[in-house]
């Protein structure tokens, strides 16, 4: 499939409230891709009038034309003469956009996949542009400009030209409800590669490092709920298969997965593995055939998996207030 000649589409999800209606931009030109949009995003009015919006895939700046995009990343050469000499030398003009990766810390790398942590306070324009991009594929997203209280975890694919945007999730720096994810997106051109599950798994890896169970913000959209149910099902069954105890508790599963008790209970109920015994107490009914079937089907997809030992991350700590 020729990337530059195809309009991609797909389903993605968010966890926030409905946005105000604005004019729909039909497509975006993003790197070598032309991608059909799903929803309107509140770009400035003069940009919303464009049928196609052009975005830099590295800094996410939005532009009106291919010509402006080319200038944005141009690498012009200028010929200069040494003073008092017939000899010439070439100098490169400074790029308008020198970025070849997200403007944050690379905290995870596995083969061509990297994940960057971007602070909404330190990189406000980038994160606002990221939220605007996400809105074109998320029905319920409303956060665009108040990005400072959030951290953004941006997944990329790396090649000789740089780190190309794949998707992201955001999370509050300080969540009173222990939410480990606020909003998540995988671009349509990168769906069906297992990247959505990879991002969810990464959010739980951070929860493990923080040593507290996490859960996404509720309510989830229909597609979001399906994605999480799929992830929770695999995570719970993988841990049940590893445990050889005759008695397994919800707490045992939570201590390994860092899922909340309520998410584990909901998952077991959906699998018909949480039932009442003769004393009217809830027990986990292990179905070996079901476990083998579900995990075998998941393994056959050969999705990428998170390798915890590759994480290079320091937990975010809020700046201490100084006494005035």
C-alpha positions in Angstrom: 0.0 0.0 0.0 1.4 3.4 -1.0 1.4 5.5 2.1 1.2 8.9 0.4 -1.8 7.9 -1.7 -4.1 6.4 0.8 -6.6 7.8 3.3 -6.6 5.8 6.5 -9.4 5.5 8.9 -10.1 3.5 12.1 -11.6 3.5 15.6 -10.0 5.0 18.6 -11.3 6.1 22.0 -11.2 8.6 24.8 -12.5 9.0 28.3 -13.7 12.6 28.6 -16.8 14.6 27.8 -18.3 15.7 24.4 -16.8 18.6 22.5 -18.4 21.7 21.0 -19.2 21.2 17.3 -16.8 22.8 14.9 -16.2 22.5 11.2 -14.8 19.1 10.1 -11.4 19.0 8.4 -11.7 16.1 5.9 -8.1 14.8 6.0 -4.7 15.5 7.5 -1.4 15.2 5.8 0.9 13.7 8.4 4.4 12.7 7.3 4.0 10.5 4.3 0.4 9.7 5.2 -2.9 11.2 4.3 -5.4 10.3 7.0 -9.2 10.7 6.9 -10.5 12.3 10.1 -13.5 11.2 12.2 -14.4 14.2 14.2 -14.1 18.0 14.2 -11.3 19.6 16.3 -11.2 23.2 17.5 -8.3 24.5 15.5 -8.3 28.2 14.8 -11.1 29.1 12.4 -8.8 29.9 9.5 -7.4 26.4 9.7 -10.8 24.7 10.1 -11.8 26.1 6.7 -9.1 23.9 5.1 -10.2 20.6 3.5 -6.7 19.2 4.2 -4.6 20.2 7.2 -0.9 19.6 7.1 0.9 18.6 10.3 4.6 18.2 11.1 4.9 14.7 12.4 7.6 15.6 14.9 6.5 18.9 16.5 2.8 18.6 15.4 2.6 22.2 14.2 -0.4 22.6 11.9 -0.1 24.4 8.5 -2.3 25.2 5.5 -0.4 23.9 2.6 2.2 21.4 1.4 4.5 24.3 0.5 4.5 25.6 4.1 5.2 22.1 5.3 8.1 21.8 3.0 9.5 25.1 4.2 9.0 24.0 7.8 11.3 21.1 7.4 13.5 22.5 4.5 17.3 22.1 4.7 18.5 24.9 2.4 22.2 25.4 1.5 23.8 28.8 1.0 27.0 29.3 -0.9 29.4 31.8 0.6 32.8 33.2 -0.4 35.7 33.3 2.0 36.8 37.0 2.4 39.5 37.9 0.0 39.4 34.5 -1.8 37.8 32.8 -4.7 37.1 29.7 -2.6 33.5 29.0 -1.7 32.0 27.1 1.3 28.5 26.0 2.0 26.5 26.7 5.2 23.2 25.2 6.2 20.5 27.6 7.3 18.9 26.7 10.7 15.8 24.6 10.4 12.4 26.0 11.5 11.8 22.6 13.1 14.9 20.8 14.2 12.9 18.1 16.0 13.2 14.4 14.9 11.5 13.1 18.1 8.9 14.2 20.7 10.4 16.9 23.0 10.7 14.8 26.1 12.7 12.0 27.7 13.0 8.7 26.0 12.1 6.3 28.8 11.6 3.1 26.8 13.1 1.6 23.7 12.6 -1.9 22.2 13.8 -2.4 18.6 12.1 0.3 16.6 9.5 1.2 19.3 10.3 4.1 21.7 8.2 5.8 24.3 8.8 9.4 25.4 7.6 11.1 28.6 6.5 14.7 27.8 5.6 17.1 30.5 2.6 19.3 29.7 4.1 22.2 31.6 7.5 22.1 30.0 6.2 21.5 26.5 2.9 23.2 26.4 2.6 24.0 22.7 3.5 20.4 21.7 1.0 18.9 24.1 -1.8 21.3 23.0 -1.1 20.4 19.4 -1.1 16.7 20.4 -4.6 17.2 22.0 -5.9 18.9 18.9 -4.6 16.1 16.7 -6.2 13.5 19.0 -9.6 15.3 18.9 -9.9 14.5 15.2 -10.1 10.8 16.1 -11.7 11.0 19.6 -15.4 11.6 19.9 -15.5 12.6 23.6 -12.3 14.5 24.1 -12.5 18.0 25.6 -9.0 18.7 27.0 -7.0 20.9 24.5 -5.3 23.7 26.3 -5.1 22.9 30.0 -2.2 20.5 29.6 0.1 21.5 32.4 -1.4 19.1 35.0 -0.7 16.1 32.7 2.1 13.9 31.5 2.0 12.6 28.0 3.5 9.2 27.0 4.2 9.3 23.3 4.9 6.1 21.4 7.0 6.2 18.2 8.5 4.0 15.5 12.1 4.8 14.7 13.9 4.9 11.3 16.8 6.8 9.8 14.7 10.0 9.6 13.6 10.1 13.2 11.0 8.9 15.7 7.6 8.8 14.0 4.4 9.3 16.0 2.3 6.2 16.6 0.0 7.1 19.5 0.0 8.3 23.1 -1.7 8.3 26.4 -1.9 11.0 29.0 -2.2 10.8 32.8 -2.6 13.3 35.6 0.5 14.1 37.5 -1.5 13.9 40.8 -4.7 11.9 40.5 -6.7 11.7 43.7 -8.5 8.7 42.3 -5.3 6.8 41.3 -6.2 6.9 37.6 -3.3 5.7 35.6 -4.6 6.9 32.2 -6.7 9.9 31.2 -6.9 9.6 27.4 -5.4 7.3 24.8 -5.0 7.3 21.0 -3.5 5.1 18.4 -3.4 6.7 14.9 -5.6 4.8 12.4 -2.5 4.0 10.2 -1.0 2.1 13.2 -4.0 0.2 14.4 -4.2 -3.6 14.3 -0.6 -3.8 15.3 -1.2 -4.3 19.0 0.0 -0.8 19.9 -3.2 0.1 21.8 -2.7 -2.9 24.1 1.0 -2.0 24.4 0.1 1.5 25.6 -2.3 0.2 28.2 0.3 -2.3 29.4 2.8 0.5 29.7 0.4 2.5 31.8 0.2 -0.5 34.2 4.0 -0.9 34.2 4.2 2.7 35.5 1.6 1.8 38.2 3.8 -1.1 39.3 6.8 1.2 39.5 4.7 3.6 41.6 3.5 0.7 43.7 -0.2 1.5 43.6 -3.0 -0.1 41.6 -4.4 2.0 38.7 -7.4 2.2 36.4 -8.4 4.4 33.5 -10.7 7.4 34.0 -14.3 6.5 33.8 -16.6 6.3 32.1 -15.0 4.7 29.1 -16.4 5.0 25.6 -17.8 1.8 24.1 -14.6 1.2 22.1 -12.5 2.1 25.0 -14.3 -0.4 27.2 -13.8 -3.1 24.6 -10.1 -2.4 24.4 -9.7 -2.5 28.2 -11.8 -5.6 28.6 -9.5 -7.3 26.1 -6.4 -6.2 28.0 -7.8 -7.1 31.4 -8.9 -10.5 30.2 -5.4 -11.4 29.0 -3.7 -9.9 32.1 -5.9 -11.8 34.6 -5.7 -15.1 32.7 -1.9 -14.9 32.3 -1.6 -14.5 36.1 -4.1 -17.3 36.9 -2.2 -19.7 34.7 1.1 -18.8 36.5 -0.4 -19.4 40.0 -0.3 -23.0 41.2 -2.1 -22.3 44.5 -5.3 -24.1 45.2 -6.6 -20.9 46.8 -6.2 -17.7 44.8 -7.7 -14.4 46.0 -8.5 -11.1 44.2 -5.7 -9.6 46.2 -3.3 -12.1 44.8 -4.2 -11.1 41.2 -4.1 -7.4 42.1 -0.6 -7.7 43.6 0.7 -9.1 40.2 -1.2 -7.0 37.7 -1.7 -3.8 39.7 -5.3 -3.7 38.5 -7.9 -2.5 40.9 -10.1 -5.0 42.7 -13.2 -3.7 40.9 -11.6 -4.2 37.4 -10.5 -7.7 38.3 -14.0 -8.7 39.6 -15.6 -7.3 36.5 -13.2 -9.3 34.3 -13.8 -12.5 36.1 -17.6 -12.0 35.9 -17.3 -11.4 32.2 -15.3 -14.7 31.9 -18.0 -16.5 34.0 -15.2 -17.4 36.4 -16.6 -15.7 39.5 -19.4 -17.8 41.0 -21.0 -18.5 44.4 -20.4 -21.7 46.2 -22.7 -23.7 48.4 -22.1 -21.3 51.3 -23.1 -18.3 49.1 -19.5 -17.1 49.0 -17.9 -15.9 45.8 -15.1 -18.1 44.5 -12.9 -18.1 41.4 -13.8 -21.1 39.1 -10.7 -21.9 37.0 -11.6 -23.1 33.5 -8.3 -24.5 32.1 -9.7 -25.0 28.6 -11.0 -21.4 28.4 -7.7 -20.0 29.7 -5.7 -22.1 27.1 -8.0 -21.1 24.3 -8.0 -17.3 25.0 -4.2 -17.1 25.6 -3.4 -19.2 22.5 -5.6 -17.0 20.3 -3.8 -13.9 21.8 -0.4 -15.4 21.3 -1.2 -16.2 17.6 -1.6 -12.4 16.9 2.1 -11.9 17.7 1.5 -8.5 19.2 4.5 -6.7 20.7 4.8 -6.8 24.5 6.3 -4.5 27.1 9.7 -5.6 28.5 9.9 -4.1 32.0 13.7 -4.3 32.1 13.9 -1.8 29.2 12.2 1.0 31.2 14.4 3.9 32.1 12.1 6.1 34.2 12.1 8.2 37.3 8.8 8.8 39.0 7.4 12.3 38.7 7.6 14.2 41.9 5.7 17.5 42.3 7.9 20.5 43.1 8.0 21.3 46.7 6.4 24.7 47.7 8.8 27.1 49.3 7.8 29.2 52.2 7.3 32.8 51.3 
